[in-house]
Amino acid sequence: VQLVESGGGLVQAGGSLNVSCVAFDDGSMVYDMGWYRQSPGKGREAVAISGWDGERIIYLDSVKGRFTISRDFTKKTVHLQMNSLKPEDAATYYCYADTAPSSWGQGIQVTVSS
């Protein structure tokens, strides 16, 4: 499955950004999808994961209440709305799909200025 991300960019602390991911998939998207992030010198961490049916959602503790993940099965997209952004949210964000093998987007930069 090919994943193509869009959105991201530069925002001041306290601002909002949205990142989106389109899955080029001939199937029905019956797999978990979500977002990971990685900042320099740190490992990649799961930010938000949506279950295959869009019902089971898991968030990184530090983004709970600020980030919202959503899926559009018709358009085969997954979105991450990020509000109240903090400098520590700055990272490269990667779209992920729990396919076999796993699928990853190319990464998109989110920069938060203090």
Secondary structure as the mmCIF struct_conf table of DSSP 4:
data_model
#
loop_
_struct_conf.conf_type_id
_struct_conf.id
_struct_conf.beg_label_comp_id
_struct_conf.beg_label_asym_id
_struct_conf.beg_label_seq_id
_struct_conf.end_label_comp_id
_struct_conf.end_label_asym_id
_struct_conf.end_label_seq_id
STRN STRN1 GLN A 2 GLY A 7
STRN STRN2 GLY A 9 GLN A 12
TURN_TY1_P TURN_TY1_P1 ALA A 13 GLY A 14
STRN STRN3 LEU A 17 PHE A 24
BEND BEND1 ASP A 26 GLY A 27
BEND BEND2 TYR A 31 TYR A 31
STRN STRN4 MET A 33 GLN A 38
TURN_TY1_P TURN_TY1_P2 PRO A 40 GLY A 41
BEND BEND3 LYS A 42 LYS A 42
STRN STRN5 GLU A 45 SER A 50
TURN_TY1_P TURN_TY1_P3 TRP A 52 ASP A 53
BEND BEND4 GLY A 54 GLY A 54
STRN STRN6 ILE A 57 TYR A 59
HELX_RH_3T_P HELX_RH_3T_P1 ASP A 61 VAL A 63
TURN_TY1_P TURN_TY1_P4 LYS A 64 ARG A 66
STRN STRN7 PHE A 67 ASP A 72
TURN_TY1_P TURN_TY1_P5 PHE A 73 LYS A 76
STRN STRN8 THR A 77 MET A 82
BEND BEND5 SER A 84 SER A 84
HELX_RH_3T_P HELX_RH_3T_P2 PRO A 87 ASP A 89
STRN STRN9 ALA A 91 ALA A 97
BEND BEND6 ALA A 100 PRO A 101
STRN STRN10 SER A 103 TRP A 104
STRN STRN11 ILE A 108 SER A 113
#
